[in-house]
Amino acid sequence: MLVRFDRKLYTEDAIKKAYSEFTENQSCKIEKSGKDYIVKLPEIKDEAELHHFESMVLLYTIEEKRR
């Protein structure tokens, strides 16, 4: 599943950190397309997992920007 994040709102490091926690895998390939970051997630069972991942990215982005 492809997930898009606006480059103005989210940070690449936050996406990597959330991806590694969510998938328990350190290798995260982030593609840049226009104004978005695109991440390919492994198979997701339900939409709640997708919302959980997006929330993690948001949380880590907020933490980074507060520093």
Helices and strands as residue ranges (DSSP letters): E 2-6, H 12-23, E 30-33, E 36-40, H 47-66
